[in-house]
Amino acid sequence: MGREQLEPQELVERETLEPGGSRRLTTRVAVTAAVLAVLASISSLQAERTAAESILQKNEAVLWQSRASDEWAYRQAKSIKLHLQELTPGGLPDADTRHDIAASEERARAAEERRDEANRQAAERFEQHHHRFAVGTSLLQIAIVLETIAVVLDRGGLWYGGLLIGAAGTLALSNGFLGFF
């Protein structure tokens, strides 16, 4: 049966079913896009998880801030009481009161140091891990778009470009888990 005897629709169907036609490209792109979509969802999930962990660490920093504020308030109350005793006739403060104020001040400073350390760790961890996963997610999504365009335009070169960008996204995802660089 010659080409001139076929309807246009039959001609297109016949060409896509021929060996080496665009059907193979469509299958390759579909499988590749599915794998990239799974990797992108894993990367996105991990980015969200690191954000949630960062929020928990920030909450711990807020708790330490609250403790430091409580200690400073306690120290100030004791200090005011000490000054009032000094102003009262015959009311010299005892050594225990002075020691208690000094200990309270030390606890407040320690709580502030813990707060600062918790804030620093939370910010550091979030920046490192979240950025890696976010880059991986973005690259994988770009690769999926290229794969889709490759099928629509029937261009194998775009499929290879999507594979390269997908490989870079997979590397960024692996870096998020393992921390290569």
C-alpha positions in Angstrom: 0.0 0.0 0.0 1.6 3.3 -1.1 1.7 6.5 0.8 -0.6 8.3 -1.5 -3.5 5.8 -0.7 -3.3 6.4 3.1 -5.3 9.0 4.9 -3.2 11.6 6.8 -4.1 10.0 10.2 -3.1 6.6 9.0 0.2 8.0 7.7 1.0 9.4 11.1 0.1 6.2 12.9 2.2 4.2 10.6 5.3 6.4 11.0 5.1 6.3 14.8 4.9 2.5 14.8 7.9 2.0 12.5 11.1 0.9 14.2 13.3 3.8 15.2 10.3 6.2 15.1 9.3 8.7 17.7 7.5 6.0 19.7 10.8 4.8 21.2 11.6 8.4 22.1 8.2 8.8 23.8 8.8 5.6 25.8 12.3 6.7 26.9 11.1 10.2 27.9 8.1 8.8 29.8 10.3 6.5 31.8 12.9 9.2 32.4 10.3 11.8 33.4 8.8 9.3 35.9 12.1 8.6 37.5 12.9 12.3 37.6 9.5 13.0 39.2 10.1 10.5 41.9 13.5 12.0 42.7 12.1 15.5 42.6 9.4 14.5 45.1 12.1 12.9 47.4 14.1 16.1 47.2 11.2 18.3 47.9 10.2 16.2 50.9 13.7 16.4 52.3 13.8 20.2 51.8 10.5 20.4 53.8 11.9 18.1 56.5 15.0 20.2 56.9 12.9 23.3 57.2 10.8 21.6 59.9 13.9 20.6 61.8 15.2 24.1 61.6 11.9 25.4 63.1 12.2 22.9 66.0 15.8 24.1 66.6 14.6 27.7 66.5 12.0 26.8 69.1 14.7 25.5 71.3 16.5 28.8 71.0 13.4 30.7 72.0 13.1 28.4 75.0 16.7 29.3 76.0 15.9 33.0 75.5 12.9 32.7 77.8 15.1 31.0 80.4 17.7 33.7 80.1 15.0 36.4 80.5 13.7 34.7 83.6 17.1 34.6 85.1 17.8 38.2 84.4 14.4 39.2 85.9 15.2 37.1 89.0 18.6 38.7 89.3 17.2 42.2 88.9 14.6 41.5 91.6 17.2 40.2 94.0 19.5 43.2 93.2 16.6 45.7 93.9 15.9 43.9 97.1 19.6 44.1 98.0 19.7 47.9 97.3 16.6 48.4 99.4 18.2 46.5 102.3 21.3 48.7 102.0 19.1 51.9 102.2 17.2 50.6 105.2 18.8 51.6 108.5 20.7 48.7 109.9 19.9 46.5 106.9 23.2 45.3 105.5 22.7 42.4 103.1 24.1 39.1 104.0 26.6 37.1 102.0 24.0 34.6 100.9 22.0 37.2 99.1 25.0 38.6 97.2 26.0 35.0 96.3 22.5 34.3 95.1 22.5 37.3 92.8 25.9 36.4 91.4 24.8 32.8 90.7 21.6 34.1 89.1 23.7 36.3 86.8 25.9 33.4 85.9 22.9 31.2 85.0 21.5 34.0 82.9 24.7 34.3 80.9 24.9 30.6 80.4 21.3 30.5 79.2 22.1 33.3 76.7 25.1 31.4 75.5 23.0 28.3 74.9 20.4 30.4 73.1 23.0 31.9 70.8 24.5 28.5 70.1 21.1 27.0 69.3 20.3 29.9 66.9 23.7 29.5 65.2 23.3 25.7 64.8 19.7 26.0 63.5 20.7 28.6 60.9 23.8 26.7 59.8 22.0 23.4 59.4 19.0 24.9 57.6 21.2 26.8 55.2 23.4 23.8 54.3 20.8 21.1 53.9 17.8 23.1 52.7 19.8 24.8 49.9 21.2 21.4 48.7 17.7 19.9 48.5 16.2 23.0 47.0 18.8 23.1 44.2 18.2 19.4 43.6 14.4 19.9 43.4 14.8 22.8 41.0 17.2 21.0 38.6 15.0 17.9 38.6 11.9 19.9 37.8 13.8 21.7 34.9 14.8 18.3 33.6 11.2 17.1 33.6 10.2 20.1 31.6 12.9 19.5 29.1 11.8 15.8 28.8 8.3 17.0 28.1 9.4 19.4 25.5 11.5 16.7 23.9 8.4 14.5 23.4 6.3 17.4 22.1 8.9 18.6 19.6 10.2 15.0 18.9 13.8 16.1 19.6 16.2 13.5 21.0 18.7 16.2 21.8 16.4 17.8 24.4 16.0 14.4 26.0 19.8 14.2 26.4 19.8 17.7 27.8 17.1 16.7 30.3 19.2 13.7 31.3 22.2 15.9 32.0 20.2 18.3 34.1 18.5 15.4 35.8 21.9 14.0 36.6 23.0 17.3 38.1 19.7 17.4 40.1 20.4 13.8 41.3 23.9 14.8 42.4 22.5 17.8 44.3 20.0 15.5 46.0 22.7 13.0 46.9 24.8 16.0 48.2 21.9 16.9 50.5 21.9 13.5 52.0 25.6 12.8 52.1 27.1 16.3 52.3 29.9 16.0 49.7 30.3 19.7 49.2 
